[in-house]
Amino acid sequence: MELKALHTEIIESFQVEGIHIVREKYMKYPEGESNIYAKNQEGQIIWFAELPNEKDCYSNDMIVRKDGLIQSSTWNGFTVLIDIDNGKIIESKFTK
């Protein structure tokens, strides 16, 4: 499956357990919509990662941790752990 960006351009993606996790460039991405999301094998979006606040965006690389969580940091200075199954925030810490 060829991945296509929703709004800007894909700057990072990987596949885990049959789903594609995507991070798009945050500049000019619609405010209030997460730029990390997951697509199934058919290319349908199955979740958007929660944002720590509605005016934030994910600006740093994603890391898949050994415990299966996705770690990324936001423009506003939060380091966030995201559940790979549903995109929900498991933990959010202000680190800036």
MOKAUR-V347150 format. One record per backbone hydrogen bond with DSSP energy under -0.5 kcal/mol. NH is the residue of the N-H (numbers start at 0). CO is the residue of the C=O. Records with the same first field share a line. If there is no record, write none. Layout:
# MOKAUR-V347150
NH: CO + CO
This chain:
# MOKAUR-V347150
2: 0
10: 22
11: 22
13: 20
15: 18
18: 15
19: 38
20: 13 + 18
21: 19 + 36
22: 11
23: 34
24: 8
28: 25
32: 29
36: 21
37: 46
38: 19
39: 43
42: 39
45: 37
46: 37
48: 35
49: 86
55: 52
58: 56 + 72
59: 72
62: 70
64: 62 + 68
67: 64
69: 81
70: 62
71: 79
73: 77
74: 56
76: 73
78: 92
79: 71 + 77
80: 90
81: 69 + 79
82: 87
85: 82
86: 82
89: 80
90: 80
92: 78
94: 76 + 92
95: 76
